[in-house]
Amino acid sequence: MSETAVKSAHPKGLWVLFGTEMWERFNFYGMRAILTLFLINSLMMKEADASIIYGGFLGLCYLTPMLGGFISDRFFGNRNCILLGGLMMAAGQFMLFTSASVFGTNLSLATTLMWSALGVIIFGNGFFKPNISSMVGSLYPKQEKSKLDTAFTIFYMGINLGAFLGQTICPLVGDVVDGGGVRDVHAFKWGFLAASIAMLIGTLVFYVLKNKYVVTPEGKPLGGLPSKNEASDYEEGEAQKAVFTNTSLVVAVIAFIGLFFTFQYLLDGDNFIKTIIYPIIYASGITLAGLIISDSSLTKIERDRILVIYIVAFFIIFFWAAFEQAGSSLTFIADNQTDRTFMFGWKMPASMIQVFNGVFVFAFALPFSILWDKLRASGREPISPVKQSIGLGLIAVSYFIIAYNVKDLGNSGLLGIKWLILLYLIQTFAELCLSPIGLSLVGKLSPKRFASLLFGVFFLSNAAGYALAGTLGSILPATGDKFAKAQELGVDLQGVLNKTIVPTADQLKLLADNQISAVNPSFVGFEIHNLFEFFMVFVVLTGIASITLFALTPVLKKMMHGVR
């Protein structure tokens, strides 16, 4: 093979990280597919509460990378944090397996184990997530940084191959419904056990292969202890350590406290996750972003590039708020008001419909990668913020289509599964325009001394988006199953919601006991009467975000100082 060919190939370390991330995503997405159904059917929680928990859990999973990135950059290094995080996530999944094994005899213990498991997974993900992404960017010499969009798209294939496997296997063994439509609530444990085993495999793959393949272009081990990094690892003239004054640290603490109470006031409610966890996520993101930009060692170019990361990260919040309905509201709609007959009369489990996202990403990631390469070769490749604005626009289109198709369903009509599949196809195209491109952008624009930490900050936009996803998922109006159940109870739910019927105290108790709300949900003062209005919330949010980001791209291009 010629020298030119060797240089043009992707390093073998990319495929090791690909495999490690694949098994980790099997673990994470497999668990995610069945989590809310487990909370509702086994732990007897309401859908709205399950959505809030789901959003809070995902949000914290993308808040803790800030901590994991900091510890990696200062103390443990990428490698050790990946191994620690992998083992913690495997342990957390096993705790969920135990929770799903004992709920029938001890609901209180099962609930405690569930909360403990989610906490362990959250911190494990924090150690794992920013460090493996950071290592992908470090595999390439600076003269080949233009290949990062392609590299991260390939890496993203690993993510979604794992998601496909997890969202197929975990629902098949964990979300079991018999021919009569009765769910086996004791089967969830097998889905969590499969996720735990997958994480152990991924951790072992990385441990065995890291020394041989996860190396710099010069052959030095990547991601070792920070004290062993050499000056040659940095760009010429680049500072090697951050410089924060005591004043900036004190201001950051005060800002965090002020922002926390501000968001707590704005998110008024009596739910612990909504009033404590969500404000922590939002306040942490803004505070950390401000602290990094206050570093006195930053040059003007570095500061401008970091600001680009921040601006793009803000708009990504709205993408993930819409995209992450997959594990909450879209799963509930699939479960309660969708004809899930797929092929040959087989009725697909509600939790498995999410698998189409992973299937489509794996099918289209390489074509998208080739598309960017061809556009780059012809000088027509759009800059990263343009790609991301296209992604936001596509997700708005996907929700507009689904909104139109639920408009006339009424209280008993079933949505065809083909429309959910189409939604996931369009959202996959949106994801490929936005998520791997965002990871690549951080890899290109981050100063090395902030590499892992800025990936942590970038993931905070995911955290904020997931928290918003939980809030939005909780405003899902009553679906067909609720109207059918209310009719069995002798209550005209539609009349109650329309306020044309005043329910008796006994009727209200019957509805509450069956987890049916007697009022329509609302969002920023607007009452949500039906599924059409619910989906139009996402159309408006992501549509406005897409147009605004696209309008800002000329300014962002200048601030990137030559980085595309």
C-alpha positions in Angstrom: 0.0 0.0 0.0 1.4 3.4 -0.9 2.2 6.1 1.7 -0.6 8.2 0.4 -3.1 5.5 0.8 -1.9 4.8 4.4 -2.3 8.5 5.3 -5.8 8.7 3.8 -7.1 5.7 5.8 -8.8 6.1 9.1 -6.6 4.9 12.1 -7.4 1.5 13.5 -8.1 3.1 16.9 -11.3 4.6 15.4 -12.6 1.0 15.0 -11.7 0.1 18.6 -13.6 3.2 19.9 -16.4 2.3 17.4 -16.7 -1.1 19.0 -16.5 0.2 22.6 -19.1 2.8 22.0 -21.3 0.3 20.2 -21.6 -2.0 23.2 -22.1 1.0 25.5 -25.0 2.3 23.4 -26.5 -1.2 23.3 -26.5 -0.9 27.1 -27.9 2.6 27.2 -30.5 2.6 24.5 -31.7 -0.9 25.3 -32.4 0.1 28.9 -33.9 3.4 27.7 -36.4 1.6 25.4 -38.1 -0.2 28.3 -37.4 2.2 31.2 -40.7 4.2 31.1 -42.8 1.1 30.5 -41.1 -0.5 33.5 -41.9 2.5 35.6 -45.5 2.6 34.6 -46.3 -1.1 34.6 -44.1 -2.5 37.3 -43.5 0.4 39.7 -47.0 1.8 39.2 -46.1 5.4 38.2 -48.1 7.8 36.2 -47.1 8.6 32.6 -46.5 12.2 33.3 -44.2 11.3 36.3 -42.4 8.7 34.2 -41.8 11.3 31.5 -40.3 13.7 34.1 -38.1 10.9 35.5 -37.0 9.9 32.0 -36.1 13.5 31.1 -34.3 14.1 34.4 -32.4 10.8 34.0 -31.2 11.6 30.5 -30.5 15.2 31.5 -28.2 14.1 34.3 -26.5 11.5 32.1 -25.4 14.5 30.0 -24.7 16.8 32.9 -22.2 14.5 34.6 -19.9 14.5 31.5 -18.9 17.9 32.8 -17.6 16.3 35.9 -16.1 13.4 34.0 -14.4 15.7 31.6 -12.9 17.8 34.4 -11.6 14.7 36.3 -10.2 13.3 33.1 -8.4 16.5 32.1 -7.0 17.0 35.6 -6.5 13.7 37.2 -7.4 10.3 35.7 -7.0 10.6 31.9 -9.4 9.4 29.2 -8.5 5.7 29.5 -9.1 5.2 33.2 -12.3 7.2 33.1 -13.7 5.1 30.2 -13.0 1.9 32.2 -14.4 3.3 35.4 -17.5 4.5 33.7 -18.1 1.3 31.8 -18.0 -0.8 35.0 -20.3 1.6 36.8 -22.9 1.5 34.1 -22.8 -2.3 34.1 -23.3 -2.3 37.8 -26.2 0.1 37.5 -28.0 -2.1 34.9 -27.6 -5.1 37.2 -29.3 -3.1 40.0 -32.2 -2.4 37.6 -32.3 -6.2 36.9 -32.6 -6.7 40.7 -35.3 -4.0 41.0 -37.3 -5.7 38.2 -36.9 -9.0 40.0 -38.2 -8.0 43.4 -41.0 -5.4 42.7 -43.7 -8.1 43.0 -42.8 -8.9 46.6 -41.3 -5.6 47.8 -42.3 -2.5 45.8 -40.6 -0.1 48.1 -37.2 -1.9 47.8 -37.7 -2.1 44.0 -38.3 1.6 43.8 -35.2 2.3 46.0 -33.1 0.1 43.8 -34.4 1.8 40.7 -33.4 5.3 42.0 -30.0 3.9 43.1 -29.4 2.2 39.7 -30.2 5.4 37.8 -27.8 7.3 40.0 -24.9 4.8 39.3 -25.6 4.8 35.6 -25.7 8.6 35.5 -22.2 9.0 37.1 -20.9 6.1 35.0 -22.1 7.7 31.8 -20.4 11.0 33.0 -17.0 9.3 33.1 -17.5 7.4 29.9 -19.2 9.8 27.5 -16.9 12.9 27.1 -13.7 10.9 27.2 -14.4 8.5 24.3 -15.6 11.3 22.1 -12.5 13.3 22.9 -10.3 10.4 22.0 -11.8 10.2 18.5 -10.6 13.8 17.8 -7.2 13.0 19.2 -6.5 10.1 16.7 -5.9 12.5 13.8 -2.9 14.9 13.2 -3.8 18.6 12.8 -3.3 18.4 9.0 -6.1 15.7 8.8 -8.7 17.5 11.0 -10.8 18.0 7.9 -11.6 14.3 8.1 -13.3 14.6 11.5 -16.8 15.0 10.1 -16.3 11.7 8.3 -14.7 10.1 11.3 -17.4 11.1 13.7 -20.1 10.0 11.2 -18.4 6.5 11.2 -18.2 6.7 15.0 -21.9 7.5 15.0 -22.5 4.3 13.1 -21.1 2.4 16.0 -23.4 4.4 18.3 -26.4 3.5 16.3 -25.5 -0.1 15.5 -25.4 -0.5 19.3 -28.7 1.3 19.6 -30.2 -1.0 17.0 -29.0 -4.1 18.9 -30.1 -2.8 22.3 -33.5 -1.6 21.1 -34.1 -4.9 19.4 -32.9 -7.4 22.0 -33.9 -5.6 25.2 -37.6 -5.2 24.1 -37.7 -8.7 22.7 -36.7 -10.2 26.0 -38.0 -7.5 28.3 -41.2 -6.1 26.9 -43.2 -9.3 26.4 -46.9 -9.0 25.6 -49.1 -12.1 25.0 -51.6 -12.6 22.2 -54.4 -11.1 24.4 -52.4 -7.9 24.8 -51.4 -8.6 28.4 -47.9 -7.5 29.3 -45.6 -9.7 31.4 -44.4 -7.2 33.9 -41.8 -9.6 35.3 -40.0 -9.8 32.0 -38.4 -6.4 32.2 -35.5 -7.8 34.2 -34.2 -9.7 31.3 -33.9 -6.6 29.2 -31.9 -4.9 32.0 -29.7 -8.0 32.4 -28.9 -8.0 28.6 -27.9 -4.3 28.9 -25.6 -5.0 31.8 -23.8 -7.9 29.9 -23.4 -5.6 26.8 -21.7 -3.0 28.9 -19.3 -5.5 30.3 -18.4 -6.7 26.8 -17.7 -3.1 25.7 -15.5 -2.4 28.7 -13.5 -5.6 28.0 -13.0 -4.7 24.3 -11.5 -1.3 25.2 -9.3 -2.8 28.0 -7.8 -5.5 25.7 -7.2 -3.3 22.6 -6.5 0.2 23.9 -2.7 -0.2 24.1 -2.2 -1.6 20.6 -4.5 0.6 18.6 -5.7 3.7 20.5 -2.6 5.7 19.9 -1.6 9.0 18.4 -0.4 9.3 14.8 3.1 9.0 16.2 2.3 5.8 18.0 2.0 7.2 21.6 -0.8 5.9 23.8 -3.8 8.2 23.8 -5.7 9.3 26.9 -3.1 8.5 29.6 -2.7 10.4 32.8 -2.7 14.2 32.3 0.7 14.6 33.9 2.2 12.5 31.1 1.0 14.8 28.3 3.9 16.4 26.5 4.2 20.0 25.2 4.4 18.6 21.7 0.8 17.5 22.0 -0.3 21.1 21.9 -0.5 23.6 19.0 2.3 26.0 18.6 1.7 29.0 21.0 -1.2 27.2 22.7 -1.5 27.5 26.5 -1.2 24.1 28.2 -3.2 25.0 31.4 -6.3 27.0 32.1 -6.0 30.1 34.2 -8.9 30.9 36.5 -8.8 33.7 39.1 -10.3 33.3 42.5 -12.7 36.1 41.6 -14.0 34.2 38.5 -14.5 31.0 40.6 -16.5 33.0 43.3 -18.6 34.7 40.6 -19.3 31.2 39.0 -20.5 29.9 42.4 -22.8 32.9 42.9 -24.1 32.7 39.4 -24.9 29.0 39.8 -26.9 29.7 42.9 -28.7 32.7 41.4 -29.5 30.7 38.2 -30.7 27.7 40.2 -33.3 29.7 42.1 -34.3 31.5 39.0 -35.0 28.3 37.1 -36.7 26.8 40.2 -39.1 29.7 40.2 -39.8 29.4 36.5 -40.3 25.7 36.7 -42.8 25.9 39.5 -44.2 22.6 40.6 -44.1 19.9 43.3 -42.0 17.3 41.5 -38.5 16.9 42.9 -36.9 16.3 39.5 -38.7 19.2 37.9 -37.9 21.7 40.7 -34.4 20.5 41.8 -32.8 18.4 39.1 -33.9 20.4 36.1 -32.7 23.8 37.6 -29.3 22.1 38.4 -29.0 21.0 34.8 -29.8 24.4 33.3 -27.8 26.4 35.9 -24.7 24.1 35.5 -24.6 24.5 31.8 -24.7 28.3 31.8 -22.3 28.6 34.8 -19.7 26.3 33.3 -19.9 28.0 29.9 -19.3 31.3 31.6 -16.4 30.0 33.7 -14.5 28.5 30.7 -14.9 31.7 28.7 -13.4 33.7 31.7 -10.1 31.8 31.4 -7.5 34.6 31.1 -5.2 32.4 28.9 -7.7 32.3 26.0 -6.7 34.1 22.9 -9.3 36.1 20.9 -9.5 33.3 18.3 -9.9 30.6 20.9 -12.6 32.6 22.6 -14.5 33.2 19.4 -14.4 29.5 18.5 -15.6 28.5 22.0 -18.5 31.0 21.6 -19.4 29.2 18.3 -19.7 26.0 20.3 -21.9 27.7 22.8 -24.2 29.2 20.2 -24.6 26.0 18.3 -25.1 24.1 21.6 -28.0 26.4 22.5 -29.9 25.6 19.4 -29.2 21.8 19.8 -31.3 22.0 23.0 -34.4 22.2 20.9 -33.4 19.4 18.7 -33.0 16.9 21.6 -36.1 18.2 23.3 -38.0 17.0 20.2 -35.9 14.0 19.3 -36.0 12.4 22.8 -39.8 12.1 22.8 -38.9 8.6 21.5 -38.6 7.1 24.9 -41.6 8.8 26.5 -44.5 10.4 24.6 -43.9 8.5 21.3 -43.6 5.2 23.2 -46.8 5.9 25.0 -48.6 6.8 21.8 -47.1 3.6 20.2 -48.4 1.6 23.1 -51.8 3.2 23.5 -53.0 4.6 20.1 -51.1 2.9 17.3 -51.8 -0.1 15.2 -48.4 -1.8 15.6 -49.1 -4.7 13.2 -45.9 -4.7 11.2 -45.3 -7.8 9.0 -47.1 -11.1 8.6 -49.6 -10.1 11.3 -46.8 -9.7 13.9 -47.6 -7.0 16.5 -44.3 -5.1 17.3 -43.7 -4.3 21.0 -44.3 -0.6 21.6 -40.8 -0.1 23.0 -39.2 -1.6 19.9 -40.5 0.9 17.4 -37.6 3.2 18.4 -35.3 0.7 16.8 -36.0 2.2 13.4 -33.9 5.2 14.3 -30.8 2.9 14.9 -31.6 0.9 11.7 -31.8 4.1 9.6 -28.7 5.7 11.1 -26.7 2.5 10.4 -28.1 2.4 6.8 -27.5 6.1 6.0 -24.5 7.1 8.1 -22.0 6.0 5.4 -24.0 7.6 2.5 -24.0 10.9 4.5 -20.3 10.5 5.2 -19.7 10.0 1.4 -22.0 13.0 0.7 -19.9 15.3 2.9 -16.7 14.0 1.3 -17.9 14.6 -2.2 -19.2 18.1 -1.3 -15.9 18.9 0.4 -14.0 17.7 -2.7 -16.0 20.0 -4.9 -15.8 23.0 -2.5 -19.5 23.0 -1.9 -19.7 21.4 1.6 -21.8 23.6 3.9 -20.2 24.7 7.2 -21.3 22.8 10.3 -23.9 25.3 11.6 -25.7 25.1 8.2 -25.8 21.3 8.4 -27.2 21.7 11.9 -29.9 24.2 10.9 -31.0 21.7 8.2 -31.2 19.0 10.9 -33.5 21.2 13.0 -35.7 22.0 9.9 -36.0 18.3 9.2 -37.2 17.4 12.7 -39.8 20.2 12.3 -41.0 18.5 9.1 -41.2 15.1 10.8 -43.5 16.4 13.5 -45.6 18.4 11.1 -46.3 15.1 9.1 -47.2 13.2 12.3 -49.4 16.1 13.5 -51.3 16.0 10.3 -51.9 12.3 10.5 -53.2 12.3 14.1 -55.4 15.3 13.5 -58.5 13.2 12.7 -57.9 10.2 14.9 -60.3 11.2 17.6 -60.4 9.3 20.9 -60.4 5.8 19.4 -58.7 5.9 16.0 -55.3 4.2 15.7 -52.3 5.7 14.1 -50.7 3.6 11.4 -47.2 2.3 12.3 -45.9 3.5 8.9 -46.2 7.1 10.1 -44.1 6.5 13.1 -41.5 4.7 10.9 -41.5 7.7 8.5 -41.1 10.0 11.5 -38.0 8.1 12.6 -36.6 8.1 9.0 -36.8 11.9 8.7 -35.5 12.3 12.3 -32.6 10.1 11.4 -31.7 12.3 8.5 -32.0 15.3 10.9 -29.8 13.5 13.4 -27.0 12.8 10.9 -27.0 16.5 9.9 -26.7 17.6 13.5 -25.3 15.2 16.1 -22.1 13.8 14.6 -21.4 17.2 13.0 -21.7 18.8 16.4 -19.2 16.4 18.0 -16.9 17.0 15.1 -17.3 20.8 15.5 -16.2 20.6 19.2 -13.2 18.5 18.2 -12.1 21.1 15.7 -12.7 24.2 17.7 -11.7 23.2 21.2 -8.3 24.2 22.7 -6.6 21.0 23.8 -6.5 22.1 27.5 -10.3 22.2 27.4 -11.0 19.3 25.0 -12.8 16.9 27.3 -14.4 19.7 29.4 -15.8 21.3 26.3 -17.2 18.0 25.2 -18.8 18.0 28.6 -20.2 21.5 28.0 -21.5 20.4 24.6 -23.2 17.4 26.2 -24.9 19.9 28.6 -26.9 21.1 25.7 -28.1 17.5 25.4 -28.8 17.5 29.1 -30.9 20.7 28.8 -32.6 19.3 25.8 -33.5 16.1 27.6 -34.8 18.0 30.6 -37.0 20.0 28.3 -38.0 16.8 26.6 -39.2 15.5 29.9 -41.2 18.6 30.5 -42.7 18.5 27.0 -43.4 14.7 27.3 -45.4 15.4 30.4 -47.9 17.5 28.5 -49.0 14.6 26.4 -52.8 14.8 26.3 -55.1 11.8 27.0 -54.6 9.0 24.4 -57.2 6.4 23.3 -56.6 4.0 26.2 -57.5 6.7 28.7 -60.8 7.4 27.0 -61.6 3.7 26.8 -60.8 3.2 30.5 -62.9 6.2 31.5 -65.8 4.8 29.6 -65.5 1.5 31.4 -65.6 3.5 34.7 -68.8 5.3 33.5 -67.1 8.7 33.0 -67.4 10.8 29.9 -63.7 11.9 29.8 -64.1 14.1 26.8 -66.9 16.0 28.4 -64.9 16.4 31.6 -61.9 17.7 29.6 -64.1 20.1 27.6 -65.6 21.3 30.9 -69.1 20.6 29.6 -69.5 18.0 32.4 -68.7 18.6 36.1 -67.5 15.3 37.5 -68.5 14.1 41.0 -65.9 13.6 43.7 -66.3 9.8 43.3 -65.7 10.1 39.5 -62.6 12.3 40.1 -61.2 9.7 42.5 -61.9 6.9 40.0 -60.0 8.8 37.3 -57.1 9.5 39.7 -56.9 5.9 40.8 -56.5 4.9 37.2 -53.9 7.5 36.4 -56.2 9.6 34.2 -56.0 13.4 34.5 -59.3 15.3 34.6 -57.8 18.4 33.0 -55.9 19.1 29.8 -52.1 19.8 30.1 -50.8 23.2 29.3 -47.5 24.6 28.0 -46.4 28.3 28.5 -50.0 29.2 29.1 -51.5 27.3 26.1 -53.9 24.4 26.8 -53.1 21.3 24.9 -56.4 19.7 23.8 -55.3 16.9 21.5 -52.4 15.1 19.9 -52.3 17.5 16.9 -51.7 20.5 19.2 -49.1 18.5 21.1 -47.0 17.7 18.0 -47.4 21.3 16.7 -45.5 22.5 19.8 -42.4 20.7 18.4 -43.0 22.0 14.9 -42.9 25.6 16.2 -39.9 25.2 18.6 -37.6 23.4 16.1 -38.8 25.4 13.1 -38.0 28.7 14.8 -34.6 27.3 16.0 -33.7 26.2 12.4 -34.5 29.5 10.8 -32.6 31.5 13.5 -29.5 29.3 13.4 -29.4 29.5 9.6 -29.6 33.3 9.8 -26.7 33.4 12.2 -24.3 31.3 10.0 -22.5 34.2 8.3 -21.5 35.6 11.7 -20.6 32.1 13.0 -18.4 31.5 9.9 -16.3 34.5 10.7 -16.0 33.5 14.4 -14.7 30.1 13.4 -11.6 31.7 11.8 -11.1 29.3 8.9 -12.4 26.1 10.6 -15.2 24.6 8.6 
